[in-house]
């Protein structure tokens, strides 16, 4: 199942993006590579945050009232929440920049090498 995630993570295909000339990749293929890296990294971040929330919640529920275990579980949950807020905040900042300066067409999320 995890293997399927990495196989289907390719957002843009090499041939359909027009970056291949006579079967040879050009610099325009970097757009595809960066887009795919961003897609896989986003999925990986979401997976890690989900696991952190699960581990923190499990540790909190199984702490049996021990102050040390509760504090450790709360720290895990706080760091997971901070990671989630940073992830969502970075997306929102990029989206605001896109709307204010680029017309809101979503072009900030498309990597285009001019030329």
Helices and strands as residue ranges (DSSP letters): H 2-7, E 20-21, E 24-25, H 29-61, H 67-101, G 107-109
